[in-house]
């Protein structure tokens, strides 16, 4: 990583040891604009809405970015769940979490399957447990029949196999999972990361995929989950909630889902429901402090987990 990105490297590659789910990582940091950067590319690289970055840095959309300028960014997020060893992909937050020895070793933004549309093919990324079946450098892309049909419909040349090279959508690295047809692979379209723009596969920025590919072993377990609502406790004992949109329309009643999440930790009397209402309205994907002003702060994460109901 370049020196200009060193502060953010802590968030994506050198996280402290974490042994529980529902904890906060990341924080306020500074990003230095690189040559060739655009706002969409910066947002994709950091896993942050580029519109939020512009708004919080009061940038004029009519003025181009300049190499070397600095941007304030908030990379804070809540880890949705933890495996002893393995991969978690949470669809609503468009993030892959890599766990090793019960710790979050790295996390980074990904592109996922397109949001369902009426009268169109289902390109969503499927949920479920999986294992890594194969790793391949410089892979060939065997184009699925459904995508061949789309090529034909759009009047494009229909290809059944795309050889390795700069035009191969799989990039230089591909990891085959046991989920039918689903790969975790490098992308040649980095601006698509942190969006729902794939045909179901999990796309990764080149700078993240290279290191990840070397760490992941064949037979590594993983799971694709759908958790748009996350709650965590800070080191200072403050309660945070992180709410994302519902891209695949799986949450019938957001208010009820949030209440259920709060209730399972026994926190109903310890949170400010007005703040929660604002978080539900915004769905910013940024952890927000929802601690009630009258509430004592918890002294440790263990106390929060001790409050969690098991029924």
LINQUI-V661909 format. One record per pair of residues at least 12 apart in sequence whose ideal C-beta (glycine too) atoms are under 8 Angstrom apart, sorted by the first residue. I is the first residue (numbers start at 1). J is the second residue. If there is no record, write none. Layout:
BEGIN
((I J) (I J))
END
This chain:
BEGIN
((1 13) (1 207) (2 34) (4 31) (4 32) (4 34) (5 31) (5 32) (7 29) (7 30) (7 31) (8 29) (8 31) (8 46) (8 73) (8 75) (10 29) (11 25) (11 26) (11 27) (11 29) (11 75) (11 107) (12 106) (12 107) (12 108) (12 208) (13 106) (13 211) (15 103) (15 104) (15 105) (15 106) (15 107) (17 103) (18 79) (18 82) (18 103) (18 104) (19 82) (19 102) (19 103) (20 82) (20 301) (20 305) (21 79) (21 80) (21 81) (21 82) (22 78) (22 79) (22 80) (22 230) (22 231) (22 232) (22 233) (22 301) (22 304) (22 305) (23 78) (23 79) (23 232) (23 233) (23 301) (24 76) (24 77) (24 78) (24 232) (24 233) (24 234) (24 240) (24 287) (25 76) (25 77) (25 78) (25 79) (25 104) (25 107) (26 74) (26 75) (26 76) (26 77) (27 74) (27 75) (27 76) (28 72) (28 73) (28 74) (28 75) (28 76) (29 72) (29 73) (29 74) (29 75) (30 70) (30 71) (30 72) (30 73) (31 46) (31 70) (31 71) (31 73) (32 68) (32 69) (32 70) (32 71) (33 65) (33 66) (33 67) (33 68) (33 69) (33 70) (33 71) (34 67) (35 67) (37 65) (37 67) (38 65) (38 191) (39 51) (39 53) (39 54) (39 59) (39 65) (40 191) (41 190) (41 191) (42 71) (43 194) (44 109) (44 190) (44 191) (44 192) (44 193) (44 194) (44 195) (44 205) (45 109) (45 190) (45 193) (45 205) (45 207) (46 73) (46 75) (46 109) (47 75) (47 77) (47 93) (47 94) (47 95) (47 108) (47 109) (47 194) (48 73) (48 74) (48 75) (48 194) (49 284) (49 285) (52 284) (52 286) (53 71) (53 73) (56 72) (56 74) (57 71) (57 72) (74 286) (76 286) (76 287) (77 93) (77 95) (77 107) (77 242) (77 285) (77 286) (77 287) (78 230) (78 231) (78 232) (78 240) (78 242) (78 287) (79 97) (79 104) (79 107) (79 230) (79 232) (80 93) (80 97) (80 225) (80 227) (80 230) (81 225) (81 227) (82 97) (82 99) (82 102) (82 104) (83 99) (83 221) (83 222) (83 223) (84 99) (84 101) (84 102) (85 99) (85 100) (85 101) (85 102) (85 220) (85 221) (86 98) (86 99) (86 220) (86 221) (86 222) (86 223) (87 99) (87 132) (87 184) (87 216) (87 220) (87 221) (87 222) (87 223) (88 222) (88 223) (88 225) (89 110) (89 112) (89 125) (89 202) (89 222) (89 223) (89 224) (89 225) (90 225) (90 226) (90 227) (91 112) (91 125) (91 127) (91 224) (91 225) (91 226) (91 247) (91 248) (92 226) (92 227) (92 228) (92 244) (92 245) (92 246) (92 247) (93 227) (93 228) (93 230) (93 242) (93 244) (93 285) (94 109) (94 110) (94 111) (94 112) (94 194) (94 195) (94 196) (95 107) (95 108) (95 109) (95 110) (96 108) (96 109) (96 110) (96 184) (96 202) (96 204) (96 212) (98 212) (98 215) (98 216) (100 215) (105 215) (106 208) (106 211) (106 212) (106 215) (108 204) (108 205) (108 208) (108 212) (109 193) (109 194) (109 205) (110 184) (110 193) (110 194) (110 202) (110 203) (110 204) (111 187) (111 189) (111 192) (111 193) (111 194) (111 195) (111 196) (111 197) (111 198) (111 202) (111 203) (112 125) (112 196) (112 198) (112 202) (112 203) (113 125) (113 196) (113 198) (113 199) (113 200) (113 201) (114 196) (114 197) (114 198) (114 199) (115 196) (115 247) (115 248) (116 248) (116 249) (121 146) (121 150) (123 198) (123 199) (123 200) (124 200) (124 248) (125 182) (125 198) (125 200) (125 201) (125 202) (125 224) (126 179) (126 180) (126 182) (126 200) (126 224) (127 224) (127 225) (127 226) (128 179) (128 223) (128 224) (129 221) (129 222) (129 223) (130 177) (130 178) (130 179) (130 182) (130 221) (130 222) (130 223) (130 224) (131 177) (131 178) (131 219) (131 220) (131 221) (131 222) (132 175) (132 176) (132 177) (132 178) (132 216) (132 217) (132 218) (132 219) (132 220) (132 222) (133 176) (133 177) (133 178) (133 218) (134 175) (134 176) (134 218) (135 173) (135 174) (135 175) (135 176) (135 213) (135 216) (135 218) (136 173) (136 174) (136 175) (136 176) (137 172) (137 173) (137 213) (138 164) (138 172) (139 164) (139 168) (139 170) (139 173) (139 174) (139 185) (140 161) (140 162) (140 163) (140 164) (140 168) (141 161) (141 162) (141 168) (141 169) (141 170) (142 160) (142 161) (143 159) (143 160) (143 161) (143 162) (144 181) (144 199) (146 199) (147 199) (148 160) (166 188) (167 188) (168 188) (169 185) (169 187) (169 188) (169 189) (170 183) (170 185) (170 186) (171 185) (171 186) (171 187) (171 188) (171 206) (171 209) (172 186) (172 206) (172 209) (172 210) (173 185) (173 186) (173 209) (173 210) (173 213) (174 186) (175 213) (175 216) (177 222) (179 224) (181 200) (181 201) (182 200) (182 201) (182 202) (183 201) (183 202) (184 201) (184 202) (184 204) (185 201) (185 202) (185 203) (185 204) (185 209) (186 203) (186 204) (186 205) (186 206) (186 209) (186 210) (186 213) (187 203) (187 204) (187 205) (187 206) (187 209) (189 203) (190 205) (190 206) (193 205) (196 247) (226 248) (226 250) (228 243) (228 244) (228 245) (228 246) (228 251) (228 257) (229 241) (229 242) (229 243) (229 244) (229 257) (229 258) (229 261) (230 242) (230 243) (230 261) (230 287) (231 261) (231 262) (231 265) (231 267) (232 287) (233 298) (233 300) (233 301) (233 303) (233 304) (234 289) (236 297) (237 296) (237 297) (237 298) (237 299) (237 300) (238 289) (238 291) (238 297) (239 267) (239 270) (239 271) (239 289) (239 290) (239 291) (239 295) (239 298) (239 304) (240 287) (240 288) (240 289) (240 290) (241 258) (241 261) (241 262) (241 271) (241 276) (241 279) (241 287) (241 288) (241 290) (242 285) (242 286) (242 287) (242 288) (243 258) (243 279) (243 280) (243 282) (243 283) (243 284) (243 285) (244 283) (244 285) (245 283) (245 285) (254 280) (255 280) (258 276) (258 280) (262 276) (263 309) (264 308) (264 309) (265 304) (265 307) (265 308) (265 309) (266 307) (266 308) (266 309) (267 304) (267 307) (269 292) (269 295) (270 291) (270 292) (270 295) (271 290) (271 291) (271 292) (271 295) (272 290) (272 291) (272 292) (272 293) (275 288) (275 289) (275 290) (276 290))
END
